[in-house]
Amino acid sequence: MSVGTPIERIWPAPVTGALTDPQLTALYCRTTGPHLRVNFVASADGAVTLDGYSAGLSGEPDKRVFGLLRMLCDGLVVAAGTLRHERYRAVRLSPERRAWRREQGLAEFPTLVVVSGSLDLDPAQAAFADAPVRPVVLTHADALPPPGLTDVADVVRCGTGRADDSGRAGRVDLVAGLAELRRRGLNQLLCEGGPHLFGALTAADLVDELCLTVAPLLAGAGPGRITAGDASVPRHLPLRHVLAAADGVLMLRYARDLAETPPAGSAPAA
């Protein structure tokens, strides 16, 4: 049954009454093939943070969907900077959500996947030290792990670390990284940011879906957008549904047609 602030579907087919967790789960269902979903919250004027953190934009309805999306994924992908700044804890689920995963034939917990070019990570952070499933760290060939990191996580090297045409070195090959995750059985991936990782995934044409919560407030000038990094080719992403919470929050889901989804590990479009 539904809890907290009611959430209703207002588009494409309005549904009268508050949506239950099973109804929300059906709306954000797993796909049959490899899939990368990105989840962000932003203010009405496009800010990705409030007072420096995304938590200032998030309320009970957003947290509810946030938890359901974690329940649905095989792997939870996050950039190292976001992991540090947002002080990620171990990825754990409620007993009810763990039971749902068991019923679906899934592991009880999703695997945390951290993308890091520098490997500036603290093995003692709870996201690693208290993880119920051994995390995976995607990096490049030249990165040196800090003492203790390989004791608590699998370090996977994707990319040579050599300088690219712009002179930047140490960039993770995201196409190869996602192919490796899928080789490990992590087909349904959920990315929670940050903006530079979202921008890099978009540039590589790896994003299949965007779930965007819009908070009903104006943050004003200062905070960045949900995406950052190098300019890339615009990607069309059709709107699939619009949910509205009683507190004025909108939850938008954009996803490309399954027929448009590139095969796992395919080269990005030019």
DRENPA-3360 file (N, C-alpha, C; in nm, 2 decimals, always signed):
BEGIN
1 = MSVGTPIE = +0.08/-0.12/+0.00/+0.00/+0.00/+0.00/+0.09/+0.12/+0.00 ~ +0.03/+0.24/-0.04/+0.10/+0.36/-0.05/+0.13/+0.41/+0.09 ~ +0.24/+0.49/+0.11/+0.27/+0.54/+0.24/+0.31/+0.69/+0.22 ~ +0.30/+0.77/+0.32/+0.35/+0.91/+0.32/+0.27/+0.99/+0.22 ~ +0.34/+1.09/+0.15/+0.28/+1.18/+0.06/+0.22/+1.10/-0.06 ~ +0.10/+1.12/-0.10/+0.04/+1.04/-0.21/+0.11/+1.08/-0.34 ~ +0.13/+0.98/-0.43/+0.18/+1.01/-0.56/+0.08/+0.95/-0.66 ~ +0.04/+1.04/-0.76/-0.05/+1.00/-0.87/+0.01/+1.01/-1.00;
9 = RIWPAPVT = -0.04/+0.93/-1.10/+0.00/+0.94/-1.23/-0.09/+1.04/-1.31 ~ -0.03/+1.14/-1.37/-0.11/+1.24/-1.44/-0.09/+1.23/-1.59 ~ +0.01/+1.15/-1.64/+0.03/+1.14/-1.79/+0.11/+1.01/-1.81 ~ +0.08/+0.94/-1.92/-0.01/+0.96/-2.03/-0.16/+0.93/-2.00 ~ -0.19/+0.84/-1.91/-0.32/+0.80/-1.87/-0.34/+0.83/-1.73 ~ -0.41/+0.94/-1.69/-0.42/+0.97/-1.55/-0.48/+0.85/-1.47 ~ -0.43/+0.83/-1.35/-0.47/+0.73/-1.26/-0.52/+0.80/-1.13 ~ -0.65/+0.79/-1.10/-0.71/+0.85/-0.98/-0.67/+0.77/-0.86;
17 = GALTDPQL = -0.62/+0.85/-0.76/-0.59/+0.78/-0.63/-0.44/+0.76/-0.62 ~ -0.39/+0.74/-0.50/-0.25/+0.73/-0.47/-0.20/+0.59/-0.52 ~ -0.08/+0.60/-0.58/-0.02/+0.48/-0.63/+0.04/+0.40/-0.52 ~ +0.03/+0.27/-0.52/+0.09/+0.18/-0.42/+0.23/+0.15/-0.47 ~ +0.31/+0.09/-0.38/+0.45/+0.05/-0.41/+0.45/-0.05/-0.53 ~ +0.36/-0.15/-0.53/+0.36/-0.24/-0.64/+0.33/-0.17/-0.77 ~ +0.24/-0.07/-0.77/+0.21/+0.00/-0.89/+0.32/+0.09/-0.94 ~ +0.40/+0.15/-0.84/+0.51/+0.22/-0.88/+0.62/+0.13/-0.94;
25 = TALYCRTT = +0.64/+0.01/-0.88/+0.74/-0.08/-0.93/+0.70/-0.12/-1.07 ~ +0.58/-0.14/-1.10/+0.54/-0.18/-1.24/+0.57/-0.06/-1.34 ~ +0.55/+0.06/-1.29/+0.58/+0.18/-1.38/+0.73/+0.19/-1.41 ~ +0.81/+0.15/-1.31/+0.96/+0.16/-1.33/+1.02/+0.02/-1.35 ~ +0.95/-0.07/-1.42/+0.99/-0.21/-1.42/+1.12/-0.23/-1.48 ~ +1.18/-0.35/-1.45/+1.30/-0.39/-1.52/+1.28/-0.42/-1.66 ~ +1.38/-0.41/-1.75/+1.37/-0.44/-1.89/+1.42/-0.58/-1.91 ~ +1.40/-0.63/-2.03/+1.44/-0.77/-2.06/+1.58/-0.78/-2.10;
33 = GPHLRVNF = +1.64/-0.67/-2.14/+1.78/-0.67/-2.18/+1.87/-0.57/-2.10 ~ +1.99/-0.56/-2.13/+2.08/-0.46/-2.07/+2.02/-0.32/-2.07 ~ +2.03/-0.25/-1.96/+1.97/-0.12/-1.95/+2.04/-0.03/-1.85 ~ +2.06/+0.10/-1.89/+2.12/+0.19/-1.80/+2.03/+0.31/-1.77 ~ +1.98/+0.31/-1.65/+1.89/+0.42/-1.60/+1.97/+0.52/-1.51 ~ +1.94/+0.65/-1.54/+2.00/+0.75/-1.46/+1.89/+0.82/-1.37 ~ +1.92/+0.85/-1.25/+1.82/+0.91/-1.16/+1.88/+1.03/-1.10 ~ +1.81/+1.14/-1.11/+1.85/+1.27/-1.06/+1.73/+1.35/-1.00;
41 = VASADGAV = +1.76/+1.44/-0.91/+1.66/+1.54/-0.86/+1.72/+1.68/-0.89 ~ +1.63/+1.77/-0.93/+1.67/+1.90/-0.96/+1.56/+2.00/-0.92 ~ +1.59/+2.13/-0.90/+1.50/+2.23/-0.87/+1.42/+2.27/-1.00 ~ +1.32/+2.35/-0.99/+1.24/+2.39/-1.10/+1.32/+2.47/-1.20 ~ +1.43/+2.54/-1.15/+1.51/+2.62/-1.23/+1.64/+2.55/-1.27 ~ +1.65/+2.42/-1.25/+1.76/+2.34/-1.30/+1.87/+2.31/-1.21 ~ +1.87/+2.35/-1.09/+1.98/+2.33/-1.00/+1.99/+2.18/-0.95 ~ +2.11/+2.13/-0.94/+2.14/+1.99/-0.90/+2.16/+1.98/-0.75;
49 = TLDGYSAG = +2.18/+2.09/-0.69/+2.20/+2.09/-0.54/+2.14/+2.21/-0.48 ~ +2.12/+2.20/-0.35/+2.07/+2.31/-0.26/+2.16/+2.31/-0.14 ~ +2.23/+2.43/-0.12/+2.33/+2.43/-0.01/+2.44/+2.33/-0.03 ~ +2.47/+2.30/-0.15/+2.58/+2.21/-0.18/+2.55/+2.06/-0.19 ~ +2.43/+2.02/-0.16/+2.39/+1.88/-0.15/+2.26/+1.85/-0.22 ~ +2.25/+1.74/-0.28/+2.12/+1.70/-0.35/+2.01/+1.67/-0.25 ~ +2.05/+1.64/-0.13/+1.94/+1.60/-0.03/+1.85/+1.72/+0.00 ~ +1.90/+1.84/-0.02/+1.81/+1.96/+0.00/+1.70/+1.97/-0.09;
57 = LSGEPDKR = +1.71/+1.90/-0.21/+1.60/+1.90/-0.31/+1.51/+1.79/-0.30 ~ +1.54/+1.69/-0.22/+1.47/+1.56/-0.21/+1.37/+1.56/-0.09 ~ +1.25/+1.51/-0.12/+1.15/+1.49/-0.01/+1.11/+1.35/+0.00 ~ +1.01/+1.33/+0.07/+0.96/+1.19/+0.09/+0.92/+1.12/-0.04 ~ +0.84/+1.18/-0.13/+0.81/+1.11/-0.25/+0.93/+1.07/-0.34 ~ +1.03/+1.16/-0.35/+1.15/+1.13/-0.42/+1.23/+1.02/-0.36 ~ +1.24/+1.02/-0.23/+1.31/+0.91/-0.15/+1.24/+0.78/-0.17 ~ +1.11/+0.78/-0.18/+1.03/+0.66/-0.20/+1.07/+0.59/-0.34;
65 = VFGLLRML = +1.06/+0.68/-0.44/+1.10/+0.62/-0.58/+1.25/+0.59/-0.58 ~ +1.33/+0.67/-0.52/+1.47/+0.65/-0.51/+1.50/+0.50/-0.46 ~ +1.43/+0.47/-0.35/+1.45/+0.34/-0.29/+1.40/+0.22/-0.38 ~ +1.29/+0.25/-0.45/+1.23/+0.15/-0.54/+1.33/+0.12/-0.66 ~ +1.39/+0.23/-0.71/+1.48/+0.22/-0.82/+1.60/+0.14/-0.78 ~ +1.65/+0.16/-0.66/+1.76/+0.07/-0.61/+1.72/-0.07/-0.60 ~ +1.60/-0.10/-0.56/+1.55/-0.23/-0.55/+1.55/-0.30/-0.68 ~ +1.52/-0.23/-0.79/+1.50/-0.29/-0.92/+1.64/-0.31/-0.99;
73 = CDGLVVAA = +1.75/-0.25/-0.95/+1.87/-0.26/-1.03/+1.96/-0.38/-0.98 ~ +2.05/-0.42/-1.07/+2.15/-0.52/-1.04/+2.28/-0.45/-0.99 ~ +2.31/-0.33/-1.05/+2.43/-0.26/-1.01/+2.39/-0.11/-0.99 ~ +2.44/-0.05/-0.89/+2.43/+0.09/-0.86/+2.55/+0.17/-0.89 ~ +2.55/+0.25/-0.99/+2.67/+0.31/-1.05/+2.68/+0.46/-0.99 ~ +2.80/+0.50/-0.94/+2.82/+0.63/-0.89/+2.96/+0.67/-0.91 ~ +2.98/+0.80/-0.94/+3.11/+0.86/-0.95/+3.18/+0.87/-0.81 ~ +3.31/+0.86/-0.81/+3.38/+0.87/-0.68/+3.36/+1.00/-0.61;
81 = GTLRHERY = +3.36/+1.11/-0.69/+3.34/+1.24/-0.62/+3.20/+1.25/-0.55 ~ +3.10/+1.19/-0.62/+2.97/+1.19/-0.55/+2.96/+1.10/-0.43 ~ +3.03/+0.99/-0.44/+3.04/+0.89/-0.33/+3.10/+0.96/-0.21 ~ +3.21/+1.04/-0.23/+3.27/+1.11/-0.12/+3.19/+1.23/-0.07 ~ +3.14/+1.31/-0.16/+3.07/+1.43/-0.12/+2.94/+1.40/-0.05 ~ +2.86/+1.31/-0.11/+2.73/+1.28/-0.05/+2.75/+1.18/+0.07 ~ +2.87/+1.13/+0.10/+2.90/+1.04/+0.21/+2.81/+0.92/+0.20 ~ +2.83/+0.85/+0.09/+2.75/+0.72/+0.07/+2.78/+0.62/+0.18;
89 = RAVRLSPE = +2.67/+0.56/+0.23/+2.68/+0.45/+0.32/+2.67/+0.32/+0.24 ~ +2.67/+0.21/+0.31/+2.66/+0.08/+0.24/+2.52/+0.07/+0.17 ~ +2.51/+0.01/+0.06/+2.38/+0.00/-0.02/+2.30/-0.12/+0.05 ~ +2.21/-0.08/+0.12/+2.12/-0.18/+0.19/+1.98/-0.16/+0.16 ~ +1.89/-0.26/+0.17/+1.75/-0.25/+0.14/+1.67/-0.30/+0.26 ~ +1.54/-0.26/+0.27/+1.46/-0.31/+0.37/+1.43/-0.46/+0.35 ~ +1.39/-0.53/+0.46/+1.35/-0.67/+0.45/+1.25/-0.70/+0.34 ~ +1.15/-0.61/+0.32/+1.05/-0.63/+0.22/+1.10/-0.62/+0.08;
97 = RRAWRREQ = +1.19/-0.53/+0.06/+1.25/-0.51/-0.07/+1.35/-0.62/-0.10 ~ +1.42/-0.67/+0.00/+1.51/-0.79/-0.02/+1.42/-0.91/-0.05 ~ +1.31/-0.93/+0.01/+1.22/-1.04/-0.02/+1.17/-1.03/-0.16 ~ +1.14/-0.91/-0.21/+1.09/-0.89/-0.35/+1.20/-0.94/-0.44 ~ +1.32/-0.90/-0.42/+1.43/-0.94/-0.50/+1.45/-1.09/-0.51 ~ +1.44/-1.15/-0.39/+1.45/-1.30/-0.39/+1.34/-1.36/-0.47 ~ +1.22/-1.31/-0.46/+1.11/-1.37/-0.54/+1.13/-1.35/-0.69 ~ +1.21/-1.25/-0.73/+1.24/-1.23/-0.87/+1.36/-1.30/-0.92;
105 = GLAEFPTL = +1.43/-1.38/-0.83/+1.55/-1.45/-0.86/+1.67/-1.36/-0.86 ~ +1.67/-1.25/-0.79/+1.78/-1.16/-0.79/+1.86/-1.17/-0.66 ~ +1.98/-1.13/-0.66/+2.06/-1.12/-0.54/+1.99/-1.03/-0.44 ~ +2.01/-1.05/-0.31/+1.94/-0.97/-0.21/+1.97/-0.82/-0.22 ~ +2.09/-0.79/-0.26/+2.14/-0.65/-0.26/+2.20/-0.62/-0.40 ~ +2.18/-0.50/-0.45/+2.25/-0.46/-0.57/+2.40/-0.44/-0.54 ~ +2.48/-0.45/-0.65/+2.63/-0.43/-0.63/+2.66/-0.28/-0.65 ~ +2.73/-0.22/-0.56/+2.78/-0.08/-0.58/+2.89/-0.08/-0.68;
113 = VVVSGSLD = +2.89/+0.01/-0.77/+2.99/+0.03/-0.87/+3.04/+0.17/-0.87 ~ +3.16/+0.19/-0.84/+3.22/+0.33/-0.83/+3.31/+0.35/-0.95 ~ +3.29/+0.47/-1.01/+3.38/+0.50/-1.13/+3.48/+0.61/-1.08 ~ +3.61/+0.58/-1.09/+3.71/+0.66/-1.04/+3.83/+0.66/-1.13 ~ +3.88/+0.78/-1.18/+4.00/+0.78/-1.25/+4.12/+0.79/-1.16 ~ +4.11/+0.85/-1.05/+4.22/+0.87/-0.96/+4.24/+0.77/-0.85 ~ +4.13/+0.69/-0.82/+4.12/+0.60/-0.71/+4.15/+0.67/-0.58 ~ +4.10/+0.79/-0.57/+4.11/+0.86/-0.44/+3.99/+0.82/-0.36;
121 = LDPAQAAF = +4.00/+0.70/-0.30/+3.89/+0.64/-0.23/+3.94/+0.59/-0.09 ~ +3.85/+0.59/+0.00/+3.88/+0.55/+0.14/+3.82/+0.42/+0.16 ~ +3.90/+0.31/+0.17/+3.85/+0.18/+0.20/+3.77/+0.17/+0.33 ~ +3.79/+0.26/+0.42/+3.72/+0.26/+0.55/+3.58/+0.32/+0.54 ~ +3.55/+0.39/+0.43/+3.41/+0.45/+0.41/+3.31/+0.34/+0.42 ~ +3.20/+0.36/+0.48/+3.10/+0.25/+0.50/+3.05/+0.19/+0.37 ~ +3.05/+0.27/+0.26/+3.01/+0.22/+0.13/+3.09/+0.10/+0.09 ~ +3.22/+0.09/+0.14/+3.30/-0.02/+0.11/+3.31/-0.12/+0.23;
129 = ADAPVRPV = +3.34/-0.06/+0.35/+3.37/-0.14/+0.46/+3.25/-0.22/+0.52 ~ +3.13/-0.16/+0.49/+3.01/-0.23/+0.55/+2.92/-0.28/+0.44 ~ +2.98/-0.29/+0.32/+2.90/-0.33/+0.20/+2.85/-0.48/+0.22 ~ +2.72/-0.51/+0.19/+2.68/-0.65/+0.20/+2.72/-0.73/+0.08 ~ +2.75/-0.66/-0.03/+2.81/-0.73/-0.15/+2.93/-0.65/-0.19 ~ +3.04/-0.73/-0.23/+3.17/-0.66/-0.26/+3.15/-0.57/-0.37 ~ +3.18/-0.44/-0.35/+3.17/-0.34/-0.46/+3.27/-0.36/-0.57 ~ +3.24/-0.29/-0.69/+3.33/-0.29/-0.80/+3.37/-0.15/-0.83;
137 = VLTHADAL = +3.50/-0.13/-0.85/+3.56/+0.00/-0.89/+3.61/+0.00/-1.03 ~ +3.55/+0.08/-1.11/+3.60/+0.10/-1.25/+3.70/+0.21/-1.26 ~ +3.82/+0.18/-1.31/+3.92/+0.28/-1.32/+4.00/+0.25/-1.45 ~ +4.12/+0.31/-1.46/+4.20/+0.29/-1.58/+4.33/+0.22/-1.55 ~ +4.41/+0.19/-1.65/+4.53/+0.11/-1.63/+4.64/+0.17/-1.54 ~ +4.65/+0.30/-1.54/+4.76/+0.37/-1.47/+4.72/+0.41/-1.33 ~ +4.60/+0.39/-1.28/+4.56/+0.44/-1.15/+4.62/+0.34/-1.04 ~ +4.66/+0.40/-0.93/+4.72/+0.32/-0.82/+4.62/+0.32/-0.71;
145 = PPPGLTDV = +4.57/+0.20/-0.66/+4.48/+0.19/-0.55/+4.54/+0.23/-0.42 ~ +4.47/+0.29/-0.33/+4.53/+0.32/-0.20/+4.53/+0.19/-0.12 ~ +4.62/+0.18/-0.02/+4.63/+0.06/+0.07/+4.49/+0.02/+0.12 ~ +4.46/-0.11/+0.10/+4.34/-0.16/+0.16/+4.22/-0.17/+0.06 ~ +4.22/-0.09/-0.05/+4.11/-0.09/-0.14/+4.08/-0.22/-0.20 ~ +4.18/-0.29/-0.24/+4.16/-0.42/-0.31/+4.11/-0.53/-0.21 ~ +4.12/-0.50/-0.08/+4.07/-0.59/+0.02/+3.92/-0.58/+0.03 ~ +3.86/-0.47/+0.00/+3.72/-0.45/+0.01/+3.64/-0.43/-0.12;
153 = ADVVRCGT = +3.71/-0.43/-0.23/+3.64/-0.40/-0.36/+3.72/-0.47/-0.47 ~ +3.65/-0.50/-0.58/+3.72/-0.55/-0.70/+3.75/-0.43/-0.79 ~ +3.88/-0.41/-0.82/+3.93/-0.30/-0.90/+3.94/-0.35/-1.04 ~ +3.86/-0.29/-1.13/+3.85/-0.33/-1.27/+3.91/-0.22/-1.36 ~ +4.01/-0.25/-1.44/+4.08/-0.14/-1.52/+4.02/-0.14/-1.66 ~ +3.96/-0.03/-1.70/+3.90/-0.01/-1.83/+3.96/+0.11/-1.89 ~ +4.04/+0.10/-1.99/+4.11/+0.21/-2.05/+4.26/+0.21/-2.02 ~ +4.34/+0.27/-2.11/+4.48/+0.27/-2.09/+4.54/+0.38/-2.00;
161 = GRADDSGR = +4.46/+0.48/-1.98/+4.51/+0.59/-1.89/+4.59/+0.69/-1.97 ~ +4.62/+0.66/-2.10/+4.71/+0.75/-2.18/+4.63/+0.88/-2.21 ~ +4.70/+0.99/-2.24/+4.64/+1.12/-2.27/+4.55/+1.11/-2.40 ~ +4.44/+1.17/-2.40/+4.35/+1.18/-2.52/+4.39/+1.30/-2.60 ~ +4.31/+1.33/-2.70/+4.35/+1.44/-2.80/+4.35/+1.57/-2.73 ~ +4.28/+1.59/-2.62/+4.28/+1.71/-2.55/+4.39/+1.72/-2.44 ~ +4.47/+1.62/-2.43/+4.58/+1.62/-2.33/+4.54/+1.57/-2.20 ~ +4.42/+1.53/-2.18/+4.37/+1.48/-2.05/+4.40/+1.33/-2.04;
169 = AGRVDLVA = +4.45/+1.29/-1.92/+4.49/+1.15/-1.90/+4.40/+1.09/-1.79 ~ +4.40/+0.96/-1.78/+4.33/+0.89/-1.67/+4.18/+0.89/-1.68 ~ +4.13/+0.87/-1.81/+3.99/+0.86/-1.82/+3.94/+0.72/-1.83 ~ +3.84/+0.68/-1.76/+3.79/+0.55/-1.76/+3.71/+0.53/-1.89 ~ +3.73/+0.41/-1.95/+3.66/+0.37/-2.08/+3.52/+0.32/-2.03 ~ +3.42/+0.40/-2.04/+3.29/+0.36/-1.99/+3.22/+0.25/-2.07 ~ +3.25/+0.25/-2.20/+3.19/+0.15/-2.29/+3.24/+0.01/-2.24 ~ +3.38/+0.00/-2.23/+3.44/-0.12/-2.18/+3.39/-0.15/-2.04;
177 = GLAELRRR = +3.38/-0.05/-1.95/+3.34/-0.07/-1.82/+3.20/-0.13/-1.81 ~ +3.11/-0.08/-1.88/+2.97/-0.13/-1.88/+2.96/-0.27/-1.93 ~ +3.04/-0.30/-2.04/+3.05/-0.43/-2.09/+3.10/-0.53/-1.99 ~ +3.20/-0.49/-1.91/+3.25/-0.58/-1.80/+3.14/-0.60/-1.69 ~ +3.07/-0.50/-1.66/+2.97/-0.52/-1.56/+2.86/-0.62/-1.61 ~ +2.83/-0.61/-1.73/+2.73/-0.70/-1.79/+2.78/-0.84/-1.80 ~ +2.91/-0.85/-1.82/+2.97/-0.98/-1.82/+2.96/-1.05/-1.69 ~ +2.96/-0.96/-1.58/+2.94/-1.01/-1.44/+2.79/-1.03/-1.41;
185 = GLNQLLCE = +2.70/-1.01/-1.50/+2.56/-1.03/-1.47/+2.49/-0.91/-1.42 ~ +2.55/-0.79/-1.42/+2.49/-0.67/-1.38/+2.43/-0.60/-1.50 ~ +2.31/-0.65/-1.55/+2.25/-0.60/-1.67/+2.17/-0.47/-1.65 ~ +2.10/-0.47/-1.54/+2.01/-0.35/-1.51/+2.09/-0.26/-1.42 ~ +2.14/-0.15/-1.47/+2.22/-0.05/-1.40/+2.15/+0.08/-1.37 ~ +2.17/+0.13/-1.25/+2.12/+0.25/-1.21/+2.23/+0.35/-1.17 ~ +2.24/+0.46/-1.24/+2.34/+0.56/-1.21/+2.28/+0.68/-1.13 ~ +2.34/+0.71/-1.02/+2.30/+0.82/-0.94/+2.39/+0.94/-0.95;
193 = GGPHLFGA = +2.47/+0.95/-1.05/+2.56/+1.07/-1.07/+2.70/+1.05/-1.03 ~ +2.77/+1.15/-1.03/+2.73/+1.29/-1.04/+2.72/+1.34/-1.19 ~ +2.71/+1.48/-1.20/+2.69/+1.54/-1.33/+2.79/+1.50/-1.43 ~ +2.92/+1.50/-1.39/+3.03/+1.47/-1.49/+3.01/+1.33/-1.55 ~ +2.98/+1.23/-1.46/+2.96/+1.09/-1.50/+2.84/+1.09/-1.60 ~ +2.73/+1.16/-1.56/+2.61/+1.16/-1.65/+2.65/+1.22/-1.78 ~ +2.73/+1.33/-1.79/+2.77/+1.38/-1.91/+2.85/+1.29/-2.00 ~ +2.94/+1.22/-1.93/+3.03/+1.12/-2.00/+2.94/+1.00/-2.06;
201 = LTAADLVD = +2.85/+0.96/-1.98/+2.76/+0.85/-2.03/+2.68/+0.89/-2.14 ~ +2.63/+1.02/-2.14/+2.55/+1.07/-2.25/+2.63/+1.08/-2.37 ~ +2.76/+1.13/-2.36/+2.84/+1.15/-2.47/+2.88/+1.02/-2.54 ~ +2.88/+0.91/-2.46/+2.91/+0.78/-2.51/+2.79/+0.71/-2.56 ~ +2.67/+0.77/-2.55/+2.54/+0.72/-2.60/+2.51/+0.59/-2.52 ~ +2.53/+0.59/-2.39/+2.51/+0.48/-2.30/+2.38/+0.49/-2.22 ~ +2.32/+0.61/-2.22/+2.20/+0.63/-2.13/+2.08/+0.58/-2.20 ~ +2.01/+0.49/-2.14/+1.88/+0.44/-2.19/+1.76/+0.51/-2.13;
209 = ELCLTVAP = +1.78/+0.56/-2.01/+1.66/+0.62/-1.94/+1.71/+0.72/-1.84 ~ +1.62/+0.82/-1.82/+1.65/+0.93/-1.72/+1.52/+0.94/-1.64 ~ +1.54/+0.92/-1.51/+1.43/+0.95/-1.41/+1.46/+1.08/-1.34 ~ +1.38/+1.18/-1.36/+1.41/+1.31/-1.31/+1.30/+1.36/-1.22 ~ +1.33/+1.39/-1.09/+1.24/+1.45/-1.00/+1.26/+1.60/-1.00 ~ +1.15/+1.67/-1.02/+1.16/+1.82/-1.02/+1.10/+1.87/-0.89 ~ +1.18/+1.94/-0.81/+1.13/+1.99/-0.68/+1.07/+2.13/-0.71 ~ +0.96/+2.16/-0.64/+0.89/+2.29/-0.67/+0.95/+2.41/-0.60;
217 = LLAGAGPG = +1.07/+2.44/-0.63/+1.14/+2.56/-0.57/+1.24/+2.62/-0.67 ~ +1.28/+2.74/-0.65/+1.38/+2.81/-0.73/+1.51/+2.82/-0.64 ~ +1.61/+2.76/-0.69/+1.74/+2.76/-0.61/+1.82/+2.88/-0.64 ~ +1.79/+2.95/-0.75/+1.87/+3.07/-0.78/+2.00/+3.04/-0.85 ~ +2.08/+3.14/-0.88/+2.21/+3.12/-0.95/+2.31/+3.05/-0.85 ~ +2.40/+2.98/-0.92/+2.51/+2.92/-0.84/+2.53/+2.77/-0.86 ~ +2.43/+2.69/-0.82/+2.45/+2.54/-0.84/+2.45/+2.50/-0.99 ~ +2.52/+2.39/-1.02/+2.53/+2.34/-1.15/+2.41/+2.27/-1.20;
225 = RITAGDAS = +2.42/+2.22/-1.32/+2.31/+2.14/-1.38/+2.33/+1.99/-1.34 ~ +2.23/+1.90/-1.38/+2.25/+1.76/-1.35/+2.35/+1.70/-1.44 ~ +2.39/+1.77/-1.55/+2.50/+1.71/-1.64/+2.61/+1.81/-1.66 ~ +2.73/+1.76/-1.68/+2.85/+1.85/-1.69/+2.95/+1.78/-1.78 ~ +3.05/+1.85/-1.82/+3.16/+1.79/-1.90/+3.16/+1.85/-2.04 ~ +3.22/+1.77/-2.13/+3.23/+1.81/-2.27/+3.10/+1.81/-2.34 ~ +3.09/+1.90/-2.44/+2.96/+1.90/-2.52/+2.95/+1.77/-2.60 ~ +2.83/+1.73/-2.62/+2.80/+1.61/-2.69/+2.68/+1.62/-2.79;
233 = VPRHLPLR = +2.66/+1.53/-2.87/+2.55/+1.53/-2.96/+2.42/+1.52/-2.89 ~ +2.32/+1.60/-2.92/+2.19/+1.59/-2.85/+2.13/+1.45/-2.87 ~ +2.07/+1.39/-2.77/+2.01/+1.26/-2.78/+1.86/+1.27/-2.75 ~ +1.77/+1.22/-2.84/+1.63/+1.22/-2.82/+1.59/+1.12/-2.72 ~ +1.51/+1.15/-2.62/+1.47/+1.06/-2.52/+1.32/+1.08/-2.49 ~ +1.23/+1.00/-2.54/+1.09/+1.02/-2.53/+1.04/+1.02/-2.38 ~ +0.94/+1.10/-2.35/+0.88/+1.10/-2.22/+0.79/+0.98/-2.21 ~ +0.80/+0.91/-2.10/+0.71/+0.79/-2.08/+0.60/+0.81/-1.98;
241 = HVLAAADG = +0.63/+0.88/-1.87/+0.52/+0.91/-1.78/+0.56/+1.03/-1.69 ~ +0.45/+1.09/-1.63/+0.46/+1.20/-1.54/+0.38/+1.16/-1.42 ~ +0.45/+1.16/-1.30/+0.39/+1.14/-1.17/+0.39/+1.27/-1.10 ~ +0.29/+1.29/-1.02/+0.28/+1.42/-0.93/+0.25/+1.38/-0.79 ~ +0.33/+1.43/-0.70/+0.31/+1.41/-0.56/+0.22/+1.52/-0.50 ~ +0.16/+1.50/-0.39/+0.07/+1.60/-0.33/+0.14/+1.72/-0.28 ~ +0.27/+1.71/-0.27/+0.35/+1.83/-0.22/+0.40/+1.91/-0.34 ~ +0.36/+1.88/-0.46/+0.40/+1.96/-0.58/+0.52/+1.91/-0.65;
249 = VLMLRYAR = +0.58/+1.80/-0.61/+0.69/+1.74/-0.68/+0.64/+1.66/-0.80 ~ +0.72/+1.68/-0.91/+0.69/+1.60/-1.03/+0.80/+1.50/-1.05 ~ +0.76/+1.38/-1.10/+0.86/+1.28/-1.13/+0.84/+1.23/-1.27 ~ +0.94/+1.26/-1.35/+0.94/+1.24/-1.50/+1.03/+1.12/-1.53 ~ +0.98/+1.04/-1.62/+1.06/+0.92/-1.67/+1.07/+0.93/-1.82 ~ +1.19/+0.94/-1.87/+1.22/+0.95/-2.01/+1.30/+0.82/-2.05 ~ +1.26/+0.75/-2.16/+1.34/+0.63/-2.20/+1.33/+0.61/-2.34 ~ +1.44/+0.56/-2.40/+1.43/+0.53/-2.54/+1.36/+0.40/-2.57;
257 = DLAETPPA = +1.31/+0.38/-2.69/+1.25/+0.25/-2.72/+1.36/+0.14/-2.71 ~ +1.31/+0.02/-2.67/+1.40/-0.09/-2.65/+1.48/-0.12/-2.78 ~ +1.41/-0.10/-2.89/+1.47/-0.13/-3.02/+1.59/-0.04/-3.05 ~ +1.59/+0.08/-2.98/+1.70/+0.18/-3.00/+1.82/+0.16/-2.91 ~ +1.80/+0.07/-2.81/+1.91/+0.05/-2.72/+2.03/-0.02/-2.78 ~ +2.15/+0.04/-2.78/+2.27/-0.03/-2.84/+2.30/-0.16/-2.76 ~ +2.36/-0.26/-2.83/+2.40/-0.38/-2.76/+2.50/-0.35/-2.65 ~ +2.51/-0.43/-2.55/+2.60/-0.41/-2.44/+2.74/-0.40/-2.49;
265 = GSAPAA = +2.82/-0.30/-2.45/+2.96/-0.29/-2.50/+2.98/-0.24/-2.64 ~ +2.87/-0.20/-2.70/+2.89/-0.15/-2.84/+2.95/-0.01/-2.84 ~ +3.01/+0.02/-2.95/+3.08/+0.15/-2.96/+2.98/+0.26/-2.97 ~ +3.01/+0.38/-2.91/+2.92/+0.49/-2.91/+2.90/+0.54/-3.05 ~ +2.78/+0.60/-3.07/+2.75/+0.66/-3.20/+2.84/+0.78/-3.22 ~ +2.87/+0.80/-3.35/+2.96/+0.91/-3.38/+2.89/+1.05/-3.37;
% end
